[in-house]
Each structure stands twice: as structure tokens, then as C-alpha cells.
Amino acid sequence: MRRVKVVMYSLVVTLLLLSTIVFAAPVDPKSPLLPLQMRVLENGMRVIVKEIPSYPIATVNVWVDTGAKDDPTGLSGLAHFFEHLTFKGTTTRPRGQIAYEVESLGGYLNAMTSLDYTTYFIVVPSDHVGQAMDIQADALLNSLYEQDEIDMERTVIHEEIRLRIDSPQTHLVDMAIEHLFAGTVYSKNVIGSMEELANVHRAEIVDFYEQHYVPNNMVLVVTGNVDAAAIFAQAEELYGGITPKTLAHTEHITIPKLESVVYVKEERPLQQSYIFLGHPAPGSSTHDAAALTMVGVILGGGRSSRLYQRLIEDEQIVNSVSATYNGFADIGLFGIFAQLDPDNRDRLTEIVQEELLRLQAEPVTEAELERARAMARSSLAFSTESSTNVAMYLGQMEIYGGVMGAVNQGALLEQITAEDIQRAAQSFLHPHAYIQSEISPVGR
């Protein structure tokens, strides 16, 4: 058996040695994600295991550090298209066999693609984790990508595009990202366009696979009532023989700067308007990202939030309102979403501008800060409530700068101060420079 390099943790003895990995902060010894173990195979594939003896369900989750931002010019949606084909049949498992085997184990499988990454997961009773790892490795390493499957899946994705456009909130964000990050790889639409999907054939699929699906670009996360030593041994057996490749250099993206409001609008036969106010923000693995996460709670998280109180309780001019930060590898997006009568759009933007100025001018109250911390703690608790949630959280954070980001996230959010929030608002939430994407009734 090939030697496996142990690069991190049992996280019992080595905790203090890792204090500079995330935000130069000590490892949070109270994190519910501890202990966990991680090893890197000689070919660069990272393997993370979180033993959870109380969970009878295991999740086998592979992450590829490749997403829509890596789609070639003229082939938007290729990363997502590729994801659709991965469980469709291998040299030893014909079409339908992979899903049949997983279901026969009492489990299920799924996958998803984002701008930054693609992830595949199989969830089974823990007794069957070995079979799940074998099935998943076969799909990732030996899929056939047959042309007839590609042609059938193209139709499926066309329908997904229609459904995505029909969802106002999703389409508003897509519109905002396309314009806000124009000229960067983050302006790409994850699902692609029907016109460019017509250019996807087997040659493009195979070329994409050979470029990006290499071990030094992949992370395997296994969680549940499993034995870490056995997982590491099987991971080495399944993936250790794959040859790594040099990855293409990824250009760092600078956060865009807006000088005024950018308007993007569509009209549809609707009764109400859907509005998204978006601000360019820093990437997820930053201190300011944590501060903006808290801002989202204070502005639009729940009935006690500032915007809910003013827009719904006091003035009753919107039907719903929310605010949230979403981060990518290099940049992020802070957005406010509202559903309302189009006659109230100007008053909506006035109130939002007033609240952004208030955030910049004065620190939030201690009560607001504590409420935001409590909601952050609740959100993190949900991230660890099942083996699947744990696997997805650990894998995403490893892609976004290191799994220690997951371990330390709770402590980091607890340490965010009113001054941190004020500074982040001053730096990124300009009251008169943002993108406003809107879907409104025809003629209004």
C-alpha cells in the first residue's frame, strides 16, 4: 500500500499548532466538529473523516474544486452539464445500475454545481459506507459519458433553465451576478444557456474531465458512524493510483467597485414586483465576510430585524424582506430581497438607504449583536445536525480555504464586534452604489 501523508489532525495533540490557518485565531476547542481527521494522499487528494458514532447514517461526499467559473468560453453550463452525466453509467455499471445499487442499500445520491465547485454525495446506512465509496469512485473514475446520454440530459437541463428563470428570487440573483461581476469568471451562469449547451458533445465533456477531475483538485469527505482508519485505507485503494496533474492558474478576482446604482429590469405578467439590491463583497474566507453575515441577520433575519420592523410592521409596504451574505472563493455578494407592490419601490430603497447609513454611522446595539450571535449559533447547529450536513459543511469550507474554517466559524462569529460590523458596512454597503435587479408587472 502506498504511503499516506498525515497532514492534519486527530486535532487532539496538534490543535495549537494550527492556530494560524483561519483568521490567525486559536482553534475553537468547543467546536462540535472536533475531533476530525484529515489525510492527503501522495497524489494530492484530500480525505476528511468525521466519526459520529451516534449517527447510523454515513455520507460519502466528493468535492471537485471546479465550477461554473471554469466553464470554457462558449460553453456556459459545462460544469453543471458534466455533473448530470456522472451517475449515468460506467464500464461495469450500465445505465440505471448506480442508482439501483444505492437504493438497494437503503440510500440515495445527488450532486450539485456552484460557481466555485461541484459536489457529489451518496447517503447510506453506515454499515454500507464501503459499498457507497466503491460506487462513487466508479462513477467518478469510470463514467462513459455516452453521446446518447448527453443528448437526453441536454433536454433535462433545458427544463431546469426554464424553471430557474421562472423562480423570481433565483433569477434576480442570476441577473445581479451577471451584471455586477461582468468581465470576471463569476459573471457566468451556473446552469448555462440553451444556445451554448447546444455546443456540448462528448469531446467537450471528456476534455473537461481530463483537465479538472484530477486527485489534487478533489476532496473526499466521509461522515457518520464510520471507522476513520478503514476509510483512509479504502480511499487509498480507490483513488491512490490516479496520477495528479498540474492545474491551470486561477486568476484572483478583485472586488468590483460601483460608483452609482445599476438598474436591471424585466417585466412579466405579475401582480407584484420582486426586487434584489446587491452589493459586491469580499470572499467567504475573510473576517469581513463573517461581519457581513451578522449584518444580514441584523438587517433582514427574522421578525426582529431592522428591515422587517420598518417595512412590514411599521409601514406595511412589502410582503417579505430578507438580507443575506453569500460568499465565493474570491468575492461575495451581500443582498436584500423584497416582494412588494411596485408603487412602493421608491420608499423601499429610501428605507434601505437609511438603514445602511445608520449601520455606517453608529454601532449596532448589544441586544442586536447578541440576537445575531444566537441566530448564527442556531444556523451552525443545523450545519451539524446530520452526517450529510456535516459532510457538506466540511467539504465546502475545505474548498474555501481550509476545513479549519468550519471548526472555527462558531468562535469567529461570536467574536465579531459592533465595530467590525460598522467597518464592514462602511467598506462594502454603499447606500447609493449597488445593483438593483427587478422583475415587475408589465408597464410598471
Backbone torsions as a table, in degrees:
resi	resn	phi	psi	omega
1	MET	NA	137.0	-179.4
2	ARG	-64.4	144.4	178.1
3	ARG	-65.7	137.5	178.0
4	VAL	-111.2	130.5	-179.5
5	LYS	-84.6	126.2	175.3
6	VAL	-89.1	109.9	-176.5
7	VAL	-102.4	-22.4	177.4
8	MET	-146.2	159.4	166.2
9	TYR	14.9	135.3	130.0
10	SER	-91.2	-7.0	176.2
11	LEU	53.9	35.8	174.5
12	VAL	-117.4	-52.2	-179.5
13	VAL	-89.5	-31.5	-169.4
14	THR	-96.4	10.9	-174.8
15	LEU	-54.3	-49.9	-173.6
16	LEU	-69.4	-20.5	179.5
17	LEU	-73.3	-15.2	-174.4
18	LEU	-104.1	19.3	-169.8
19	SER	-70.6	-12.1	-178.1
20	THR	-101.6	5.0	-173.5
21	ILE	-72.1	-43.3	-175.4
22	VAL	-123.5	111.1	174.3
23	PHE	57.3	25.0	179.6
24	ALA	51.3	35.5	-178.2
25	ALA	-111.0	150.5	176.7
26	PRO	-62.4	152.2	175.5
27	VAL	-64.4	135.1	-178.8
28	ASP	-76.4	106.8	-176.9
29	PRO	-70.5	-13.2	-179.3
30	LYS	-93.5	0.6	-177.7
31	SER	-60.7	132.3	177.4
32	PRO	-68.4	-8.5	179.7
33	LEU	-85.5	-6.6	176.7
34	LEU	-93.5	146.1	-6.5
35	PRO	-80.8	155.9	169.2
36	LEU	-139.9	166.0	-177.0
37	GLN	-130.0	146.1	178.8
38	MET	-143.2	138.1	175.2
39	ARG	-135.2	154.5	176.9
40	VAL	-118.5	122.6	176.8
41	LEU	-67.9	161.1	-177.9
42	GLU	-59.9	-25.2	179.3
43	ASN	-86.1	4.4	174.8
44	GLY	97.3	-5.8	179.0
45	MET	-71.5	130.2	179.8
46	ARG	-92.1	137.2	-179.6
47	VAL	-127.1	121.2	-178.4
48	ILE	-117.9	132.3	179.2
49	VAL	-128.2	129.7	172.8
50	LYS	-119.8	106.4	176.8
51	GLU	-75.7	125.8	177.8
52	ILE	-130.2	84.8	-174.0
53	PRO	-57.4	-26.6	-178.0
54	SER	-79.1	-11.6	-179.5
55	TYR	-97.8	116.7	179.5
56	PRO	-79.8	0.7	-178.0
57	ILE	-110.5	137.7	177.5
58	ALA	-112.9	144.8	175.8
59	THR	-119.3	127.1	176.7
60	VAL	-109.6	113.6	-165.3
61	ASN	-131.7	115.1	177.9
62	VAL	-106.0	132.5	178.1
63	TRP	-113.7	137.9	174.6
64	VAL	-118.1	126.6	-175.9
65	ASP	-77.9	56.1	-177.1
66	THR	-149.0	130.7	179.2
67	GLY	-145.1	-156.8	-175.8
68	ALA	-62.0	-27.2	178.8
69	LYS	-63.8	-17.8	-179.9
70	ASP	-96.9	2.6	177.2
71	ASP	-60.6	134.3	177.4
72	PRO	-66.3	154.6	176.6
73	THR	-57.2	130.9	-179.5
74	GLY	85.9	-0.1	-179.4
75	LEU	-131.5	48.6	179.1
76	SER	-60.9	139.7	-178.5
77	GLY	88.4	5.1	-175.8
78	LEU	-66.5	-42.7	179.6
79	ALA	-59.9	-42.0	178.2
80	HIS	-68.5	-40.1	177.2
81	PHE	-59.4	-45.2	179.7
82	PHE	-58.6	-44.2	179.9
83	GLU	-55.5	-39.9	-178.1
84	HIS	-63.2	-24.9	-173.0
85	LEU	-93.5	-8.8	-167.0
86	THR	-70.4	-30.0	-179.1
87	PHE	-101.7	21.2	-171.9
88	LYS	-92.4	-4.2	178.3
89	GLY	142.8	141.4	-179.5
90	THR	-125.4	-175.0	179.4
91	THR	-65.5	-24.1	-179.2
92	THR	-115.4	-11.8	-180.0
93	ARG	-124.3	105.9	-177.8
94	PRO	-68.7	174.3	-178.4
95	ARG	-52.5	130.0	179.4
96	GLY	90.6	-18.3	-175.0
97	GLN	-70.5	-37.7	-178.1
98	ILE	-63.0	-49.8	179.1
99	ALA	-62.3	-40.1	179.2
100	TYR	-61.0	-44.7	-178.6
101	GLU	-65.4	-42.6	-179.6
102	VAL	-63.9	-44.5	179.2
103	GLU	-65.5	-33.3	177.6
104	SER	-66.0	-24.6	176.2
105	LEU	-83.9	-1.9	-176.9
106	GLY	83.9	23.1	-175.9
107	GLY	-121.5	-169.2	177.2
108	TYR	-149.9	163.6	179.9
109	LEU	-134.4	158.2	177.6
110	ASN	-165.1	174.5	179.1
111	ALA	-157.7	161.1	175.5
112	MET	-154.8	157.5	-178.5
113	THR	-125.9	139.2	174.9
114	SER	-123.8	-173.8	175.0
115	LEU	-62.8	-35.9	-172.9
116	ASP	-98.9	-28.6	-169.2
117	TYR	-149.0	167.7	170.4
118	THR	-129.2	138.4	-178.4
119	THR	-135.5	142.9	-178.2
120	TYR	-126.2	133.6	178.8
121	PHE	-140.1	147.6	173.9
122	ILE	-125.5	130.5	-179.2
123	VAL	-117.1	125.0	-176.4
124	VAL	-143.0	162.1	167.2
125	PRO	-54.9	142.5	-171.3
126	SER	-56.5	-29.3	-179.7
127	ASP	-61.6	-21.0	-175.0
128	HIS	-107.2	18.2	-175.8
129	VAL	-62.2	-34.4	179.2
130	GLY	-63.2	-43.9	177.6
131	GLN	-64.5	-39.6	179.7
132	ALA	-63.0	-41.3	178.1
133	MET	-62.9	-39.9	179.8
134	ASP	-65.2	-43.5	179.8
135	ILE	-63.7	-44.9	-177.7
136	GLN	-64.9	-43.1	178.6
137	ALA	-62.5	-39.5	178.0
138	ASP	-61.3	-43.1	-179.8
139	ALA	-64.3	-41.0	-176.3
140	LEU	-77.0	-26.8	-174.7
141	LEU	-104.0	-22.6	-170.0
142	ASN	-129.7	16.6	179.6
143	SER	-62.8	147.6	-174.3
144	LEU	-88.3	-30.1	-177.9
145	TYR	51.3	54.3	-177.8
146	GLU	-72.7	147.8	-174.5
147	GLN	-62.2	-37.2	-179.4
148	ASP	-66.5	-34.0	175.2
149	GLU	-66.9	-40.0	178.5
150	ILE	-61.0	-43.8	-178.9
151	ASP	-66.3	-39.5	178.4
152	MET	-67.0	-40.8	-176.8
153	GLU	-71.5	-26.6	177.0
154	ARG	-59.0	-40.0	178.4
155	THR	-65.8	-40.5	178.1
156	VAL	-61.0	-43.5	-178.2
157	ILE	-69.5	-34.6	174.9
158	HIS	-56.9	-41.7	178.8
159	GLU	-67.8	-37.3	176.5
160	GLU	-61.6	-40.0	178.3
161	ILE	-60.6	-44.9	179.8
162	ARG	-62.2	-42.4	179.8
163	LEU	-65.8	-38.1	-179.9
164	ARG	-66.2	-41.3	177.9
165	ILE	-65.7	-35.0	-179.0
166	ASP	-71.3	-16.1	178.5
167	SER	-88.8	107.1	-173.6
168	PRO	-56.6	-46.0	-175.2
169	GLN	-65.5	-43.4	179.1
170	THR	-64.4	-44.4	-177.9
171	HIS	-67.7	-34.8	177.0
172	LEU	-60.4	-44.0	179.8
173	VAL	-66.4	-41.6	177.1
174	ASP	-59.1	-43.5	178.4
175	MET	-61.1	-44.5	-177.8
176	ALA	-64.7	-46.0	-178.3
177	ILE	-63.3	-42.0	-178.5
178	GLU	-59.1	-41.0	-177.7
179	HIS	-86.7	-38.3	-177.1
180	LEU	-65.9	-39.1	-177.0
181	PHE	-107.0	25.2	179.6
182	ALA	-55.2	137.9	-179.2
183	GLY	89.4	-3.8	176.7
184	THR	-119.0	167.8	179.2
185	VAL	-67.1	-17.4	-178.8
186	TYR	-81.6	-1.2	176.1
187	SER	-83.5	-4.8	-176.3
188	LYS	-74.5	145.9	177.1
189	ASN	-86.1	125.8	-176.0
190	VAL	-55.9	-42.9	-173.4
191	ILE	-85.2	-14.9	176.4
192	GLY	85.3	-172.9	178.6
193	SER	-121.1	152.5	-180.0
194	MET	-60.8	-36.4	-178.1
195	GLU	-63.9	-46.2	-176.5
196	GLU	-79.7	-26.0	175.8
197	LEU	-64.6	-23.7	177.4
198	ALA	-65.2	-18.8	-179.3
199	ASN	-88.5	-1.8	-177.1
200	VAL	-89.3	119.4	176.4
201	HIS	-134.2	-177.5	-172.9
202	ARG	-60.0	-37.7	-178.4
203	ALA	-60.6	-41.5	179.2
204	GLU	-68.4	-38.3	178.9
205	ILE	-63.6	-48.3	-178.2
206	VAL	-64.8	-40.7	178.9
207	ASP	-63.4	-41.6	178.1
208	PHE	-62.2	-43.4	179.1
209	TYR	-60.4	-48.1	-176.6
210	GLU	-64.9	-30.5	-179.9
211	GLN	-77.7	-39.8	-167.5
212	HIS	-111.9	-28.9	-176.0
213	TYR	-90.6	71.1	-179.5
214	VAL	-122.5	152.8	-170.6
215	PRO	-60.5	-35.8	-179.8
216	ASN	-75.4	4.9	175.5
217	ASN	-118.8	14.8	-172.2
218	MET	-129.9	151.2	177.2
219	VAL	-131.3	130.8	174.0
220	LEU	-107.7	125.9	177.0
221	VAL	-120.6	128.7	177.0
222	VAL	-126.9	128.1	-178.2
223	THR	-134.1	157.7	177.9
224	GLY	122.5	-163.2	-179.9
225	ASN	-80.1	75.3	-174.6
226	VAL	-128.6	166.3	177.0
227	ASP	-105.3	118.2	-174.1
228	ALA	-59.6	-42.5	-178.1
229	ALA	-60.5	-40.8	179.6
230	ALA	-67.7	-37.7	179.1
231	ILE	-64.7	-45.9	179.8
232	PHE	-61.3	-41.2	-179.2
233	ALA	-64.9	-43.5	180.0
234	GLN	-70.1	-36.2	176.7
235	ALA	-60.5	-41.4	177.2
236	GLU	-62.9	-41.8	-179.4
237	GLU	-65.3	-41.0	-175.5
238	LEU	-79.7	-39.6	-170.8
239	TYR	-115.7	-14.0	-171.4
240	GLY	-64.8	-23.1	-177.2
241	GLY	-87.7	-1.0	-178.2
242	ILE	-79.3	136.7	-177.9
243	THR	-82.1	129.8	176.8
244	PRO	-73.0	163.4	177.4
245	LYS	-135.0	156.4	174.6
246	THR	-71.1	128.5	-178.0
247	LEU	-89.4	147.9	178.0
248	ALA	-64.0	143.1	178.8
249	HIS	-67.4	131.8	178.1
250	THR	-100.8	121.0	-179.1
251	GLU	-71.5	133.3	177.2
252	HIS	-69.6	137.3	-177.6
253	ILE	-100.3	130.4	178.0
254	THR	-86.3	141.0	179.1
255	ILE	-63.2	125.6	179.9
256	PRO	-64.6	152.9	176.3
257	LYS	-117.3	125.3	177.7
258	LEU	-101.4	144.3	179.0
259	GLU	-104.8	-14.1	-178.1
260	SER	-157.4	-176.9	177.9
261	VAL	-80.5	133.1	175.9
262	VAL	-106.3	125.1	-176.3
263	TYR	-105.8	131.5	174.5
264	VAL	-132.4	124.3	-172.0
265	LYS	-138.6	143.3	171.1
266	GLU	-128.8	149.5	176.2
267	GLU	-112.8	140.3	179.0
268	ARG	-142.2	161.9	177.7
269	PRO	-75.1	75.3	-177.2
270	LEU	-122.6	169.0	176.0
271	GLN	-97.2	-23.6	-176.4
272	GLN	-130.3	165.8	177.0
273	SER	-98.9	148.8	171.9
274	TYR	-118.2	124.9	-174.9
275	ILE	-126.7	137.4	176.3
276	PHE	-125.7	124.7	177.1
277	LEU	-108.4	111.8	-171.7
278	GLY	-116.3	137.6	178.1
279	HIS	-119.5	131.2	173.6
280	PRO	-62.7	142.3	-172.8
281	ALA	-143.2	170.6	179.9
282	PRO	-75.3	167.3	179.5
283	GLY	-68.0	168.2	-169.6
284	SER	-66.0	-30.9	-175.4
285	SER	-91.2	50.6	180.0
286	THR	-133.7	157.5	177.7
287	HIS	-65.1	-38.5	179.3
288	ASP	-65.0	-30.8	176.7
289	ALA	-62.1	-41.2	177.5
290	ALA	-64.2	-40.3	178.3
291	ALA	-64.0	-41.8	179.7
292	LEU	-69.1	-28.8	172.9
293	THR	-60.6	-42.5	177.2
294	MET	-67.9	-36.5	176.6
295	VAL	-59.5	-41.1	179.3
296	GLY	-57.9	-40.1	178.2
297	VAL	-67.5	-45.3	-176.3
298	ILE	-66.5	-39.4	-179.1
299	LEU	-79.7	-45.5	-170.0
300	GLY	-142.4	25.5	179.8
301	GLY	-102.6	92.6	175.6
302	GLY	91.0	178.1	-173.1
303	ARG	-69.5	-21.5	-179.7
304	SER	-89.5	-1.6	-176.3
305	SER	-70.8	158.6	-176.0
306	ARG	-61.0	-46.4	-177.4
307	LEU	-70.4	-37.3	177.5
308	TYR	-61.8	-44.9	-178.9
309	GLN	-62.6	-44.3	-176.1
310	ARG	-77.6	-44.3	-171.8
311	LEU	-83.7	-30.9	-176.9
312	ILE	-105.7	-51.7	-176.9
313	GLU	-72.5	-47.0	-173.8
314	ASP	-84.2	-56.6	-172.8
315	GLU	-100.0	-15.9	175.9
316	GLN	52.8	48.6	-177.8
317	ILE	-109.7	-5.4	175.3
318	VAL	-130.3	155.5	176.1
319	ASN	-89.7	-28.7	177.3
320	SER	-154.6	151.6	177.5
321	VAL	-152.3	142.8	176.9
322	SER	-151.5	160.7	177.0
323	ALA	-142.0	140.2	-178.1
324	THR	-159.0	153.3	172.5
325	TYR	-102.2	134.9	173.2
326	ASN	-126.6	126.0	-176.4
327	GLY	-111.0	147.2	172.1
328	PHE	-114.6	-168.8	-176.5
329	ALA	-66.1	-46.0	-174.7
330	ASP	-105.9	-34.3	-175.4
331	ILE	-135.1	177.1	-179.7
332	GLY	-149.3	-176.6	-176.7
333	LEU	-143.4	123.6	171.9
334	PHE	-104.6	124.7	-173.7
335	GLY	-133.8	150.1	174.6
336	ILE	-120.7	126.8	-177.5
337	PHE	-116.8	137.2	178.5
338	ALA	-143.8	148.2	173.6
339	GLN	-118.1	128.1	-170.5
340	LEU	-163.2	169.0	170.0
341	ASP	-69.6	133.0	-176.4
342	PRO	-60.2	-21.3	177.4
343	ASP	-65.0	-17.7	-176.2
344	ASN	-100.7	6.4	-174.4
345	ARG	-63.8	-38.7	-178.6
346	ASP	-66.0	-39.8	178.2
347	ARG	-67.3	-36.1	175.7
348	LEU	-56.8	-51.3	-176.4
349	THR	-67.6	-32.2	176.0
350	GLU	-61.3	-46.5	-178.3
351	ILE	-67.4	-41.2	178.1
352	VAL	-60.9	-44.6	179.3
353	GLN	-61.6	-40.5	178.3
354	GLU	-62.5	-40.3	-178.3
355	GLU	-72.6	-33.0	175.6
356	LEU	-67.8	-41.5	176.1
357	LEU	-62.5	-38.5	178.1
358	ARG	-63.4	-42.1	177.4
359	LEU	-60.8	-37.7	-178.6
360	GLN	-75.6	-30.7	-172.7
361	ALA	-87.0	-29.2	-175.0
362	GLU	-142.5	144.1	178.4
363	PRO	-64.5	148.3	175.2
364	VAL	-66.5	158.7	-178.3
365	THR	-75.0	160.9	177.8
366	GLU	-63.1	-36.2	178.6
367	ALA	-64.4	-42.4	178.0
368	GLU	-64.5	-41.0	-179.1
369	LEU	-64.6	-42.2	179.8
370	GLU	-67.6	-37.9	176.5
371	ARG	-63.2	-42.8	178.6
372	ALA	-62.9	-40.5	177.4
373	ARG	-62.6	-42.2	-179.7
374	ALA	-63.0	-41.9	178.9
375	MET	-68.5	-35.3	176.6
376	ALA	-65.0	-41.5	177.6
377	ARG	-61.7	-40.9	179.2
378	SER	-63.5	-43.5	179.2
379	SER	-61.8	-41.7	178.7
380	LEU	-67.1	-34.2	178.2
381	ALA	-61.6	-40.8	177.2
382	PHE	-65.4	-27.2	178.7
383	SER	-70.6	-12.9	-178.6
384	THR	-123.0	19.1	-174.6
385	GLU	-84.2	-12.4	179.1
386	SER	-147.9	163.5	179.7
387	SER	-62.8	-34.9	179.9
388	THR	-67.9	-45.8	178.4
389	ASN	-60.2	-41.8	179.6
390	VAL	-62.9	-46.2	-179.0
391	ALA	-61.6	-44.4	-178.7
392	MET	-65.8	-38.9	180.0
393	TYR	-67.3	-47.5	180.0
394	LEU	-62.7	-43.3	-178.0
395	GLY	-65.7	-44.4	179.7
396	GLN	-63.1	-42.1	-179.6
397	MET	-68.4	-32.3	175.6
398	GLU	-65.0	-40.8	176.6
399	ILE	-64.0	-38.0	-176.9
400	TYR	-92.6	42.9	169.9
401	GLY	112.4	-7.9	177.0
402	GLY	135.6	140.3	-177.0
403	VAL	-62.9	-21.3	177.8
404	MET	-64.5	-20.2	174.3
405	GLY	-61.6	-35.2	176.7
406	ALA	-70.1	-43.2	-179.2
407	VAL	-61.1	-39.5	-173.5
408	ASN	-94.5	-4.5	-171.7
409	GLN	-60.1	-42.8	-179.4
410	GLY	-61.0	-46.5	179.7
411	ALA	-65.3	-37.6	179.7
412	LEU	-62.1	-47.7	-179.4
413	LEU	-64.1	-35.1	177.4
414	GLU	-64.5	-28.4	-175.9
415	GLN	-89.5	-6.3	178.4
416	ILE	-65.5	131.4	-176.8
417	THR	-105.2	167.9	174.9
418	ALA	-59.7	-34.8	178.4
419	GLU	-67.9	-37.4	176.1
420	ASP	-60.6	-44.1	-179.5
421	ILE	-65.1	-43.3	179.4
422	GLN	-62.7	-42.9	-179.5
423	ARG	-65.7	-41.3	179.3
424	ALA	-65.0	-39.0	177.6
425	ALA	-64.2	-42.3	179.0
426	GLN	-64.4	-35.4	-175.3
427	SER	-80.2	-34.0	-167.9
428	PHE	-126.4	-15.2	-174.4
429	LEU	-111.2	69.8	-179.2
430	HIS	-69.5	124.2	-176.0
431	PRO	-64.8	-21.9	-175.5
432	HIS	-124.3	21.7	177.0
433	ALA	-145.4	99.8	-178.3
434	TYR	-161.9	176.8	174.6
435	ILE	-105.6	134.1	177.1
436	GLN	-115.3	105.5	175.1
437	SER	-101.4	138.8	-172.8
438	GLU	-143.9	139.1	167.6
439	ILE	-114.9	117.2	-171.8
440	SER	-128.5	162.3	175.0
441	PRO	-59.6	150.1	-178.3
442	VAL	-58.3	128.9	177.8
443	GLY	82.5	4.8	-177.8
444	ARG	-129.5	NA	NA
